[in-house]
Amino acid sequence: MTNPTTPFSTHIAPLDEADRRIINTLQRGFPVCPHPFALIAPDLGLNETELIHRIALLRTRGVLSRFGPLFNAEALGGAYCLAAMAVPDLRWDSVLAAVNRHIEVAHNYRRDHDLNMWFVLATPSANAVHDCIAAIEHETALAVLAFPKEREYYVNMYLEI
């Protein structure tokens, strides 16, 4: 789950050169093999244990919000849906907790807009999207607007650190 209150932190965590090399390298891909950390660690001047430890620290410090694979849920028979809600400020925390309890929810962001909560649902089937939305609406007594994906865009974003 991404930071639920703001997409960008206002705190800048200090990074050393090894952290920068790790982040820059991992943005370009990750090997799929029995020991991927052991494979790439020498290129970063580390051993497997050091690389795993540094990635864990980057996550703990909030430098990395997520480290893991992205699956094409649709290719596996699942579905994605962008969803939005208008959440009253006084209810933000309780609605956020209710929404984030659903394992189908990812990328939950607060926006400065009438529709101030935006999140992505990734479900094992198209029907499960509707079931999850119905559950959230029942639990929060707020409407969830669904924006099903119409077209796939591939964004190859790389931010050199």
DSSP file with accessible surface (Angstrom, degrees, kcal/mol):
  #  RESIDUE AA STRUCTURE BP1 BP2  ACC     N-H-->O    O-->H-N    N-H-->O    O-->H-N    TCO  KAPPA ALPHA  PHI   PSI    X-CA   Y-CA   Z-CA
    1    1 A M              0   0  100      0, 0.0     2,-0.1     0, 0.0   105,-0.1   0.000 360.0 360.0 360.0 137.5    0.0    0.0    0.0
    2    2 A T        -     0   0   14      1,-0.2   106,-0.2     2,-0.1    64,-0.0  -0.422 360.0 -66.3 -84.6 160.8    1.2    3.4   -0.9
    3    3 A N        -     0   0   64      1,-0.2   107,-0.2     4,-0.1    -1,-0.2  -0.257  49.4-152.7 -47.6 119.2    1.2    6.3    1.6
    4    4 A P  S    S+     0   0   34      0, 0.0    -1,-0.2     0, 0.0    -2,-0.1   0.620  83.6  47.9 -78.4 -10.1   -2.5    6.9    2.0
    5    5 A T  S    S+     0   0   69      1,-0.3   104,-0.1   104,-0.1    -2,-0.1   0.776 121.7   4.0-103.8 -27.7   -2.3   10.6    2.9
    6    6 A T        -     0   0   55      1,-0.1    -1,-0.3   103,-0.1   105,-0.1  -0.981  57.1-134.4-157.1 142.7   -0.1   12.1    0.2
    7    7 A P  S    S+     0   0   40      0, 0.0     2,-0.4     0, 0.0    -4,-0.1   0.751  94.2  40.8 -73.1 -20.8    1.6   10.7   -2.9
    8    8 A F  S    S-     0   0  163     -3,-0.1     2,-0.2    -5,-0.0     0, 0.0  -0.989  80.3-129.2-131.2 136.7    4.9   12.4   -2.0
    9    9 A S        -     0   0   79     -2,-0.4    53,-0.0     1,-0.1    -6,-0.0  -0.514   3.9-150.0 -78.5 146.4    6.7   12.8    1.3
   10   10 A T  S    S+     0   0  146     -2,-0.2     2,-0.5     2,-0.0    -1,-0.1   0.543  78.9  85.4 -90.3  -7.4    7.8   16.3    2.3
   11   11 A H  S    S-     0   0  135      2,-0.0     2,-0.7     0, 0.0    -2,-0.1  -0.817  71.2-148.9 -95.6 129.1   10.7   14.7    4.2
   12   12 A I        -     0   0  150     -2,-0.5    51,-0.0     3,-0.0    -2,-0.0  -0.875  11.0-147.2-101.2 113.8   13.8   14.0    2.2
   13   13 A A        -     0   0   22     -2,-0.7     2,-0.2     1,-0.1    49,-0.0  -0.625  22.9-113.2 -79.2 134.8   15.6   10.9    3.6
   14   14 A P        -     0   0  106      0, 0.0     2,-0.4     0, 0.0    -1,-0.1  -0.473  34.5-163.4 -68.5 137.3   19.4   11.1    3.2
   15   15 A L        -     0   0   32     -2,-0.2     2,-0.1    48,-0.0    -3,-0.0  -0.974   7.3-145.9-121.7 137.8   20.7    8.5    0.8
   16   16 A D     >  -     0   0   69     -2,-0.4     4,-2.2     1,-0.1     5,-0.2  -0.390  39.0 -93.7 -90.9 178.4   24.2    7.3    0.4
   17   17 A E  H  > S+     0   0  111      1,-0.2     4,-2.5     2,-0.2     5,-0.2   0.880 125.2  53.6 -63.4 -36.6   25.8    6.2   -2.9
   18   18 A A  H  > S+     0   0   12      2,-0.2     4,-2.6     1,-0.2    -1,-0.2   0.920 107.9  50.8 -64.7 -41.8   24.9    2.5   -2.4
   19   19 A D  H  > S+     0   0    9      1,-0.2     4,-2.7     2,-0.2     5,-0.2   0.926 110.7  49.6 -59.0 -44.9   21.3    3.4   -1.8
   20   20 A R  H  X S+     0   0   90     -4,-2.2     4,-2.8     1,-0.2   141,-0.3   0.917 110.7  48.9 -61.8 -43.9   21.2    5.5   -4.9
   21   21 A R  H  X S+     0   0   90     -4,-2.5     4,-2.6     2,-0.2     5,-0.2   0.913 111.8  50.0 -63.5 -40.8   22.8    2.7   -7.0
   22   22 A I  H  X S+     0   0    0     -4,-2.6     4,-2.9     2,-0.2     5,-0.2   0.959 113.5  44.4 -61.2 -51.1   20.3    0.2   -5.6
   23   23 A I  H  X S+     0   0   16     -4,-2.7     4,-1.4     1,-0.2    -2,-0.2   0.932 115.5  47.3 -62.2 -45.9   17.3    2.4   -6.4
   24   24 A N  H  < S+     0   0   22     -4,-2.8     4,-0.5    -5,-0.2    -1,-0.2   0.917 115.0  46.5 -63.3 -40.5   18.5    3.3   -9.8
   25   25 A T  H >< S+     0   0   55     -4,-2.6     3,-1.5    -5,-0.3     4,-0.2   0.933 110.0  52.0 -67.4 -44.5   19.3   -0.4  -10.6
   26   26 A L  H >< S+     0   0   31     -4,-2.9     3,-0.9     1,-0.3    -1,-0.2   0.745 100.1  63.7 -68.7 -21.4   16.0   -1.8   -9.4
   27   27 A Q  T 3< S+     0   0   61     -4,-1.4    -1,-0.3     1,-0.2    -2,-0.2   0.718  99.7  55.2 -70.9 -19.6   14.1    0.7  -11.5
   28   28 A R  T <  S-     0   0  160     -3,-1.5    -1,-0.2    -4,-0.5     2,-0.2   0.423 124.1 -69.5 -94.9   0.9   15.5   -1.0  -14.6
   29   29 A G    <   -     0   0   43     -3,-0.9    -1,-0.4    -4,-0.2     0, 0.0  -0.613  36.5-116.5 132.9 166.7   14.3   -4.4  -13.8
   30   30 A F        -     0   0   75     -2,-0.2     7,-0.1    -3,-0.1    -4,-0.0  -0.994  34.0-112.1-142.1 129.9   14.8   -7.3  -11.4
   31   31 A P        -     0   0   33      0, 0.0     2,-0.8     0, 0.0     9,-0.1  -0.327  17.1-140.7 -67.2 144.0   16.1  -10.8  -12.5
   32   32 A V        +     0   0  150      3,-0.1     3,-0.0     4,-0.1    -2,-0.0  -0.911  58.2 108.9-103.3 100.9   13.7  -13.7  -12.3
   33   33 A C  S    S-     0   0   52     -2,-0.8     6,-0.0     1,-0.0     0, 0.0  -0.949  83.9 -85.4-161.3 171.5   15.8  -16.6  -11.0
   34   34 A P  S    S+     0   0  116      0, 0.0    -1,-0.0     0, 0.0    -2,-0.0   0.830 123.7  23.4 -60.5 -31.6   16.3  -18.6   -7.9
   35   35 A H     >  +     0   0  120      1,-0.1     4,-1.7     2,-0.1     3,-0.1  -0.529  68.9 160.4-134.7  69.2   18.7  -16.1   -6.3
   36   36 A P  H  > S+     0   0   21      0, 0.0     4,-2.0     0, 0.0     5,-0.2   0.861  76.4  52.4 -63.7 -36.1   18.1  -12.7   -7.8
   37   37 A F  H  > S+     0   0   41      1,-0.2     4,-2.3     2,-0.2    14,-0.1   0.913 109.3  50.0 -66.8 -39.9   19.7  -10.7   -5.0
   38   38 A A  H  4 S+     0   0   39      1,-0.2    -1,-0.2     2,-0.2    10,-0.1   0.846 109.7  53.5 -65.0 -32.0   22.9  -12.8   -5.2
   39   39 A L  H  < S+     0   0  105     -4,-1.7     4,-0.3     1,-0.2    -2,-0.2   0.912 119.3  29.5 -70.3 -43.3   22.9  -12.2   -9.0
   40   40 A I  H >X S+     0   0   19     -4,-2.0     4,-0.8     1,-0.2     3,-0.5   0.700  99.5  82.8 -93.9 -19.0   22.7   -8.4   -8.9
   41   41 A A  G ><>S+     0   0    0     -4,-2.3     5,-2.5     1,-0.2     3,-1.5   0.898  87.3  54.8 -55.7 -45.0   24.5   -7.6   -5.6
   42   42 A P  G >45S+     0   0   86      0, 0.0     3,-1.5     0, 0.0    -1,-0.2   0.880 103.0  56.8 -59.7 -34.1   28.0   -7.8   -7.0
   43   43 A D  G <45S+     0   0  139     -3,-0.5    -2,-0.2    -4,-0.3    -3,-0.1   0.731 109.2  47.6 -65.9 -20.7   27.2   -5.2   -9.6
   44   44 A L  G <<5S-     0   0    4     -3,-1.5    -1,-0.3    -4,-0.8    -3,-0.1   0.333 120.2-109.7 -99.4   3.7   26.2   -2.9   -6.8
   45   45 A G  T < 5S+     0   0   61     -3,-1.5     2,-0.3    -4,-0.3    -2,-0.1   0.763  85.9 102.7  74.6  25.0   29.4   -3.6   -4.8
   46   46 A L      < -     0   0   23     -5,-2.5    -1,-0.3    -6,-0.2     2,-0.2  -0.811  68.5-119.0-128.1 170.0   27.4   -5.6   -2.2
   47   47 A N     >  -     0   0   79     -2,-0.3     4,-2.5    -3,-0.1     5,-0.2  -0.618  41.6 -96.3-103.2 173.4   26.8   -9.2   -1.2
   48   48 A E  H  > S+     0   0   70      1,-0.2     4,-2.5    -2,-0.2     5,-0.2   0.910 123.1  47.9 -56.3 -46.7   23.3  -10.8   -1.2
   49   49 A T  H  > S+     0   0  106      1,-0.2     4,-2.6     2,-0.2    -1,-0.2   0.913 111.7  50.0 -63.4 -42.6   22.7  -10.3    2.5
   50   50 A E  H  > S+     0   0   90      2,-0.2     4,-2.8     1,-0.2    -1,-0.2   0.912 111.2  49.4 -63.5 -41.5   23.8   -6.6    2.4
   51   51 A L  H  X S+     0   0    0     -4,-2.5     4,-2.5     2,-0.2     5,-0.2   0.947 112.1  46.7 -64.3 -46.5   21.5   -5.9   -0.6
   52   52 A I  H  X S+     0   0   75     -4,-2.5     4,-2.3    -5,-0.2    -2,-0.2   0.930 114.2  49.0 -60.9 -42.8   18.5   -7.6    1.1
   53   53 A H  H  X S+     0   0  110     -4,-2.6     4,-2.4    -5,-0.2    -2,-0.2   0.921 110.9  49.4 -63.6 -43.9   19.2   -5.7    4.3
   54   54 A R  H  X S+     0   0   63     -4,-2.8     4,-2.5     2,-0.2    -1,-0.2   0.900 110.4  50.1 -65.7 -38.7   19.6   -2.3    2.5
   55   55 A I  H  X S+     0   0    8     -4,-2.5     4,-2.1     2,-0.2    -1,-0.2   0.932 110.4  50.8 -64.6 -41.2   16.3   -2.8    0.6
   56   56 A A  H  X S+     0   0   47     -4,-2.3     4,-2.7    -5,-0.2    -2,-0.2   0.914 110.9  48.8 -62.1 -41.2   14.6   -3.6    3.9
   57   57 A L  H  X S+     0   0   74     -4,-2.4     4,-2.9     2,-0.2     6,-0.3   0.901 107.6  54.3 -65.7 -39.8   16.0   -0.5    5.5
   58   58 A L  H  <>S+     0   0    0     -4,-2.5     6,-1.8     1,-0.2     5,-1.7   0.892 111.9  45.5 -61.2 -37.0   14.9    1.7    2.5
   59   59 A R  H ><5S+     0   0  129     -4,-2.1     3,-1.0     4,-0.2    -2,-0.2   0.930 112.4  50.1 -69.8 -44.8   11.4    0.3    3.0
   60   60 A T  H 3<5S+     0   0  118     -4,-2.7    -2,-0.2     1,-0.3    -1,-0.2   0.893 110.9  49.5 -60.9 -39.8   11.5    0.9    6.8
   61   61 A R  T 3<5S-     0   0  100     -4,-2.9    -1,-0.3    -5,-0.2    -2,-0.2   0.565 115.2-117.2 -76.7  -9.5   12.7    4.4    6.3
   62   62 A G  T < 5S+     0   0   55     -3,-1.0    -3,-0.2    -4,-0.4   -53,-0.1   0.559  83.5 119.9  84.6   7.1    9.9    5.1    3.8
   63   63 A V  S   <S+     0   0   42     -5,-1.7     2,-0.5    -6,-0.3    -4,-0.2   0.927  81.8  36.2 -67.6 -44.2   12.3    5.7    0.9
   64   64 A L        -     0   0   30     -6,-1.8    -2,-0.3    -9,-0.2    -1,-0.2  -0.942  67.3-170.6-106.7 128.6   10.7    2.8   -0.9
   65   65 A S  S    S+     0   0   65     -2,-0.5     2,-0.3     1,-0.3    -1,-0.1   0.699  74.7  11.7 -87.4 -20.8    7.0    2.4   -0.4
   66   66 A R        -     0   0  106      2,-0.0     2,-0.4    -4,-0.0    -1,-0.3  -0.985  52.3-175.1-156.5 142.4    6.9   -0.9   -2.1
   67   67 A F        +     0   0   68     -2,-0.3    -3,-0.0    -3,-0.1    -8,-0.0  -0.923  48.5  83.9-139.8 111.3    9.2   -3.6   -3.4
   68   68 A G  S    S-     0   0   38     -2,-0.4     2,-0.1     2,-0.0    -2,-0.0  -0.961  74.3 -60.2 172.9 174.2    7.7   -6.5   -5.3
   69   69 A P        -     0   0   83      0, 0.0     2,-0.5     0, 0.0    -2,-0.1  -0.359  34.7-138.9 -76.6 154.2    6.4   -7.7   -8.6
   70   70 A L        -     0   0  137     -2,-0.1     2,-0.3     2,-0.0    -2,-0.0  -0.980  22.8-158.9-109.0 121.9    3.6   -6.2  -10.6
   71   71 A F        -     0   0  136     -2,-0.5     2,-1.4     5,-0.0     3,-0.1  -0.773  23.3-122.8-100.5 147.7    1.4   -8.8  -12.1
   72   72 A N    >>  -     0   0   81     -2,-0.3     4,-1.0     1,-0.2     3,-0.5  -0.740  29.4-171.4 -85.1  92.7   -0.9   -8.3  -15.0
   73   73 A A  G >4>S+     0   0   15     -2,-1.4     5,-3.6     1,-0.2     3,-0.5   0.848  80.7  56.6 -58.5 -34.6   -4.1   -9.4  -13.2
   74   74 A E  G >45S+     0   0   73      1,-0.3     3,-1.7     3,-0.2    -1,-0.2   0.879 101.7  54.9 -67.8 -36.0   -6.1   -9.4  -16.4
   75   75 A A  G <45S+     0   0   78     -3,-0.5    -1,-0.3     1,-0.3    -2,-0.2   0.760 108.9  50.0 -66.8 -21.4   -3.8  -11.9  -18.0
   76   76 A L  G <<5S-     0   0  134     -4,-1.0    -1,-0.3    -3,-0.5    -2,-0.2   0.240 131.6 -94.4 -97.0   8.1   -4.4  -14.1  -15.0
   77   77 A G  T < 5S+     0   0   53     -3,-1.7    49,-0.3     1,-0.2    -3,-0.2   0.476  90.8 113.8  94.5   3.5   -8.2  -13.7  -15.4
   78   78 A G      < -     0   0   14     -5,-3.6     2,-0.3    -6,-0.2    -1,-0.2  -0.083  53.9-129.5 -94.7-165.2   -8.5  -10.9  -12.9
   79   79 A A  E     -A  123   0A  13     44,-2.3    44,-3.0    46,-0.3     2,-0.3  -0.988   4.7-149.3-149.2 154.7   -9.5   -7.3  -13.2
   80   80 A Y  E     +A  122   0A  73     -2,-0.3    69,-0.8    42,-0.2     2,-0.3  -0.909  15.4 178.7-118.8 153.8   -8.4   -3.8  -12.3
   81   81 A C  E     -AB 121 148A   3     40,-1.8    40,-3.0    -2,-0.3     2,-0.4  -0.931  23.6-138.4-155.8 130.0  -10.5   -0.7  -11.6
   82   82 A L  E     -AB 120 147A  71     65,-1.7    65,-3.5    -2,-0.3     2,-0.3  -0.729  31.4-171.5 -81.2 137.3   -9.7    2.8  -10.6
   83   83 A A  E     -AB 119 146A   0     36,-3.1    36,-2.4    -2,-0.4     2,-0.3  -0.945  10.8-167.9-134.3 152.4  -12.1    4.0   -7.9
   84   84 A A  E     -AB 118 145A   0     61,-2.1    61,-3.0    -2,-0.3     2,-0.3  -0.986   1.9-172.7-140.9 150.7  -12.8    7.4   -6.2
   85   85 A M  E     -A  117   0A   0     32,-2.3    32,-2.1    -2,-0.3     2,-0.8  -0.981  26.5-130.8-139.1 152.0  -14.7    8.6   -3.3
   86   86 A A        -     0   0   52     57,-0.5    29,-0.2    -2,-0.3    57,-0.1  -0.909  35.7-173.0-100.4 105.7  -15.7   11.9   -1.8
   87   87 A V        -     0   0    5     -2,-0.8     5,-0.1    27,-0.2    -2,-0.0  -0.896  24.0-123.9-108.2 121.1  -14.7   11.5    1.9
   88   88 A P    >>  -     0   0   63      0, 0.0     3,-1.7     0, 0.0     4,-0.5  -0.371  24.0-123.3 -59.2 138.5  -15.6   14.1    4.5
   89   89 A D  G >4 S+     0   0  117      1,-0.3     3,-1.3     2,-0.2     4,-0.4   0.867 110.7  57.3 -52.9 -40.0  -12.5   15.3    6.2
   90   90 A L  G 34 S+     0   0  178      1,-0.3    -1,-0.3     2,-0.1     4,-0.2   0.724 113.0  40.4 -66.5 -20.3  -13.9   14.4    9.6
   91   91 A R  G <> S+     0   0   87     -3,-1.7     4,-2.7     1,-0.1     5,-0.3   0.364  84.0 107.5-105.4   3.4  -14.3   10.8    8.5
   92   92 A W  H <X S+     0   0    4     -3,-1.3     4,-3.1    -4,-0.5     5,-0.2   0.913  78.7  45.9 -51.5 -54.1  -11.1   10.5    6.5
   93   93 A D  H  > S+     0   0  123     -4,-0.4     4,-2.3     1,-0.2    -1,-0.2   0.910 115.6  44.8 -61.9 -42.6   -9.2    8.2    9.0
   94   94 A S  H  > S+     0   0   70      2,-0.2     4,-2.3     1,-0.2    -1,-0.2   0.905 116.1  46.2 -70.9 -37.9  -12.1    5.8    9.5
   95   95 A V  H  X S+     0   0    1     -4,-2.7     4,-3.0     2,-0.2     5,-0.3   0.928 111.5  52.6 -68.6 -41.2  -12.9    5.6    5.8
   96   96 A L  H  X S+     0   0   18     -4,-3.1     4,-2.9    -5,-0.3    -2,-0.2   0.937 111.0  46.9 -58.0 -45.6   -9.3    5.2    5.0
   97   97 A A  H  X S+     0   0   45     -4,-2.3     4,-1.0    -5,-0.2    -1,-0.2   0.912 112.6  49.8 -63.4 -42.1   -9.0    2.3    7.4
   98   98 A A  H  < S+     0   0    5     -4,-2.3     3,-0.4     2,-0.2     4,-0.4   0.927 114.8  43.4 -63.7 -44.2  -12.2    0.7    6.1
   99   99 A V  H >< S+     0   0    0     -4,-3.0     3,-1.6     1,-0.2     6,-0.2   0.941 112.3  52.0 -66.5 -46.4  -11.1    0.9    2.5
  100  100 A N  H 3< S+     0   0   42     -4,-2.9    -1,-0.2    -5,-0.3    -2,-0.2   0.633  92.3  75.0 -71.6 -11.4   -7.5   -0.3    3.2
  101  101 A R  T 3< S+     0   0  170     -4,-1.0     2,-0.5    -3,-0.4    -1,-0.3   0.735  78.3  89.8 -68.2 -19.6   -8.8   -3.3    5.0
  102  102 A H  S X  S-     0   0   28     -3,-1.6     3,-2.1    -4,-0.4    30,-0.0  -0.667  72.9-149.0 -82.9 121.9   -9.6   -4.8    1.7
  103  103 A I  T 3  S+     0   0  163     -2,-0.5    -1,-0.2     1,-0.3    19,-0.1   0.702  94.6  67.9 -65.1 -14.5   -6.7   -6.7    0.2
  104  104 A E  T 3  S+     0   0   50     17,-0.1    18,-2.3     2,-0.0     2,-0.4   0.623  82.2  96.4 -77.5 -11.7   -7.9   -5.8   -3.2
  105  105 A V  E <   +C  121   0A   7     -3,-2.1     2,-0.3    -6,-0.2    16,-0.2  -0.659  45.3 156.6 -89.2 132.4   -7.0   -2.1   -2.6
  106  106 A A  E     +C  120   0A  31     14,-2.8    14,-3.1    -2,-0.4    -2,-0.0  -0.939  52.8  28.8-142.4 163.9   -3.7   -0.6   -3.7
  107  107 A H  E     -     0   0A  72     -2,-0.3     2,-0.6    12,-0.2    -1,-0.2   0.926  68.8-179.1  53.3  54.3   -2.4    2.8   -4.6
  108  108 A N  E     +     0   0A   0   -106,-0.2     2,-0.3    11,-0.2    11,-0.2  -0.777   6.3 175.9 -91.1 119.7   -4.7    4.7   -2.3
  109  109 A Y  E     -C  118   0A  53      9,-3.2     9,-2.5    -2,-0.6     2,-0.5  -0.931  29.5-131.7-126.7 149.2   -4.1    8.4   -2.5
  110  110 A R  E     -C  117   0A  76     -2,-0.3     2,-0.3  -107,-0.2     7,-0.2  -0.828  29.5-169.1 -95.7 134.5   -5.6   11.6   -1.0
  111  111 A R        -     0   0  106      5,-2.7     2,-1.5    -2,-0.5  -105,-0.0  -0.890  31.6-118.4-123.8 154.3   -6.3   14.3   -3.6
  112  112 A D  S    S+     0   0  173     -2,-0.3     2,-0.3     2,-0.0     4,-0.1  -0.670  82.5  89.8 -90.3  80.1   -7.2   17.9   -3.3
  113  113 A H  S    S-     0   0  112     -2,-1.5    -2,-0.2     1,-0.1     3,-0.0  -0.962  95.2 -94.3-163.8 162.5  -10.6   17.6   -5.0
  114  114 A D  S    S+     0   0  141     -2,-0.3     2,-1.3     1,-0.2   -27,-0.2   0.907 127.0  55.5 -55.4 -41.7  -14.2   16.8   -4.2
  115  115 A L  S    S+     0   0   36      1,-0.2   -29,-0.3   -29,-0.2    -1,-0.2  -0.759  77.1 164.6 -87.2  89.4  -13.3   13.2   -5.0
  116  116 A N        +     0   0   13     -2,-1.3    -5,-2.7   -31,-0.4     2,-0.5   0.548  49.7  63.7 -94.9  -6.8  -10.5   13.2   -2.5
  117  117 A M  E     +AC  85 110A   0    -32,-2.1   -32,-2.3    -7,-0.2     2,-0.4  -0.973  59.0 175.3-121.1 122.6   -9.8    9.5   -2.2
  118  118 A W  E     +AC  84 109A  60     -9,-2.5    -9,-3.2    -2,-0.5     2,-0.3  -0.983   7.8 159.4-125.6 132.9   -8.5    7.5   -5.2
  119  119 A F  E     -A   83   0A   0    -36,-2.4   -36,-3.1    -2,-0.4     2,-0.4  -0.967  32.8-123.2-148.7 162.7   -7.5    3.9   -5.2
  120  120 A V  E     -AC  82 106A  38    -14,-3.1   -14,-2.8    -2,-0.3     2,-0.5  -0.909  17.1-151.6-110.1 136.5   -7.0    0.9   -7.5
  121  121 A L  E     -AC  81 105A   0    -40,-3.0   -40,-1.8    -2,-0.4     2,-0.5  -0.923   9.3-173.1-105.0 131.3   -8.7   -2.4   -7.1
  122  122 A A  E     +A   80   0A  40    -18,-2.3   -42,-0.2    -2,-0.5    -2,-0.0  -0.987  18.8 171.3-122.9 116.6   -7.0   -5.5   -8.3
  123  123 A T  E     -A   79   0A   6    -44,-3.0   -44,-2.3    -2,-0.5     6,-0.1  -0.848  46.4-115.9-128.2 162.0   -9.3   -8.5   -8.1
  124  124 A P  S    S+     0   0  103      0, 0.0     2,-0.3     0, 0.0     3,-0.1   0.636  98.8  11.4 -74.0 -11.2   -9.3  -12.1   -9.2
  125  125 A S  S  > S-     0   0   44    -46,-0.1     4,-0.9     1,-0.1   -46,-0.3  -0.984  76.7-109.0-156.5 163.8  -12.4  -11.5  -11.5
  126  126 A A  H >> S+     0   0   59     -2,-0.3     4,-1.2   -49,-0.3     3,-0.7   0.887 119.1  55.4 -63.7 -38.9  -14.5   -8.7  -12.9
  127  127 A N  H 3> S+     0   0  116      1,-0.2     4,-2.1     2,-0.2    -1,-0.2   0.847  99.0  61.9 -62.9 -31.4  -17.3   -9.6  -10.6
  128  128 A A  H 3> S+     0   0   15      1,-0.2     4,-2.5     2,-0.2    -1,-0.2   0.810  96.3  59.7 -67.1 -27.7  -15.0   -9.3   -7.6
  129  129 A V  H <X S+     0   0    9     -4,-0.9     4,-2.6    -3,-0.7    -1,-0.2   0.960 108.2  44.3 -60.7 -49.5  -14.5   -5.6   -8.5
  130  130 A H  H  X S+     0   0  117     -4,-1.2     4,-2.5     1,-0.2    -2,-0.2   0.887 112.9  51.7 -63.8 -39.7  -18.2   -5.0   -8.1
  131  131 A D  H  X S+     0   0  112     -4,-2.1     4,-2.2     2,-0.2    -1,-0.2   0.911 111.1  47.6 -62.6 -42.5  -18.4   -7.1   -4.9
  132  132 A C  H  X S+     0   0    5     -4,-2.5     4,-2.6     2,-0.2     5,-0.2   0.928 112.1  49.1 -67.1 -42.9  -15.5   -5.1   -3.3
  133  133 A I  H  X S+     0   0   14     -4,-2.6     4,-2.8     1,-0.2     5,-0.2   0.932 111.3  49.9 -61.3 -44.7  -17.1   -1.8   -4.3
  134  134 A A  H  X S+     0   0   53     -4,-2.5     4,-2.4     1,-0.2    -1,-0.2   0.907 110.6  50.2 -60.7 -40.7  -20.4   -2.9   -2.8
  135  135 A A  H  X S+     0   0   32     -4,-2.2     4,-2.7     2,-0.2    -1,-0.2   0.926 111.4  47.7 -64.6 -44.0  -18.6   -3.9    0.4
  136  136 A I  H  X S+     0   0    0     -4,-2.6     4,-2.4     1,-0.2     6,-0.4   0.926 112.1  49.6 -63.8 -43.5  -16.8   -0.6    0.7
  137  137 A E  H  X S+     0   0   68     -4,-2.8     4,-2.1    -5,-0.2     5,-0.4   0.916 112.7  48.0 -61.7 -40.5  -20.0    1.3    0.1
  138  138 A H  H  < S+     0   0  164     -4,-2.4    -2,-0.2    -5,-0.2    -1,-0.2   0.932 115.0  44.8 -64.4 -44.3  -21.8   -0.8    2.7
  139  139 A E  H  < S+     0   0   90     -4,-2.7    -2,-0.2     1,-0.2    -1,-0.2   0.807 126.2  29.3 -71.5 -31.9  -19.0   -0.3    5.3
  140  140 A T  H  < S-     0   0    3     -4,-2.4    -1,-0.2     2,-0.2    -2,-0.2   0.597  91.2-134.7-104.4 -15.4  -18.6    3.4    4.8
  141  141 A A  S  < S+     0   0   85     -4,-2.1     2,-0.3    -5,-0.3    -3,-0.1   0.794  70.3 117.1  58.7  29.1  -22.1    4.5    3.7
  142  142 A L  S    S-     0   0   30     -5,-0.4    -1,-0.3    -6,-0.4    -2,-0.2  -0.950  71.0-107.4-123.7 149.5  -20.3    6.5    0.9
  143  143 A A        -     0   0   67     -2,-0.3     2,-0.5   -57,-0.1   -57,-0.5  -0.467  24.5-151.5 -74.5 142.8  -20.6    6.1   -2.8
  144  144 A V        -     0   0   10     -2,-0.2     2,-0.5   -59,-0.1   -59,-0.2  -0.981   7.3-148.8-113.8 123.0  -17.6    4.6   -4.7
  145  145 A L  E     -B   84   0A  76    -61,-3.0   -61,-2.1    -2,-0.5     2,-0.4  -0.824  13.6-149.5 -91.6 129.3  -17.3    5.7   -8.3
  146  146 A A  E     -B   83   0A  45     -2,-0.5   -63,-0.2   -63,-0.2   -65,-0.0  -0.840  15.9-174.4-104.5 135.0  -15.7    3.1  -10.5
  147  147 A F  E     -B   82   0A  86    -65,-3.5   -65,-1.7    -2,-0.4     3,-0.1  -0.773  18.0-157.3-124.9  82.2  -13.6    3.9  -13.5
  148  148 A P  E     -B   81   0A  86      0, 0.0     2,-0.2     0, 0.0   -67,-0.2  -0.269  30.3 -96.0 -61.5 148.3  -12.9    0.5  -15.3
  149  149 A K        +     0   0   70    -69,-0.8     3,-0.1     1,-0.2   -69,-0.1  -0.435  40.5 176.2 -67.0 131.0   -9.8    0.4  -17.5
  150  150 A E        +     0   0  193      1,-0.4     2,-0.3    -2,-0.2    -1,-0.2   0.655  67.9  16.3-103.8 -27.4  -10.6    1.0  -21.1
  151  151 A R  S    S-     0   0  165      2,-0.0     2,-0.5     0, 0.0    -1,-0.4  -0.997  72.5-121.7-149.8 146.2   -7.1    0.9  -22.5
  152  152 A E        -     0   0  118     -2,-0.3     2,-0.4    -3,-0.1     0, 0.0  -0.762  26.0-172.7 -91.6 129.6   -3.7   -0.2  -21.4
  153  153 A Y        -     0   0  158     -2,-0.5     2,-0.6     2,-0.0    -2,-0.0  -0.976  13.8-146.7-118.2 138.7   -0.9    2.4  -21.3
  154  154 A Y        -     0   0  190     -2,-0.4     2,-0.6     2,-0.0    -2,-0.0  -0.924  13.0-170.1-106.9 118.3    2.6    1.4  -20.6
  155  155 A V        -     0   0  112     -2,-0.6     2,-1.3     2,-0.1    -2,-0.0  -0.940   7.6-165.5-110.1 112.6    4.6    4.0  -18.7
  156  156 A N        +     0   0  108     -2,-0.6     2,-0.4     2,-0.0    -2,-0.0  -0.698  21.4 178.6 -97.0  80.2    8.3    3.3  -18.5
  157  157 A M        +     0   0  121     -2,-1.3     2,-0.4     2,-0.0    -2,-0.1  -0.715   8.9 174.9 -90.3 131.6    9.1    5.8  -15.7
  158  158 A Y        -     0   0   59     -2,-0.4     2,-0.6     2,-0.0  -134,-0.1  -0.992   9.8-171.9-136.6 125.1   12.6    6.0  -14.5
  159  159 A L        -     0   0   97     -2,-0.4     2,-0.3  -135,-0.0  -132,-0.1  -0.942  19.4-142.3-118.5 106.4   13.8    8.6  -12.0
  160  160 A E              0   0  150     -2,-0.6  -140,-0.0     1,-0.0    -2,-0.0  -0.543 360.0 360.0 -70.8 128.6   17.5    8.7  -11.5
  161  161 A I              0   0   74     -2,-0.3  -137,-0.1  -141,-0.3    -1,-0.0  -0.769 360.0 360.0 -98.0 360.0   18.3    9.2   -7.9
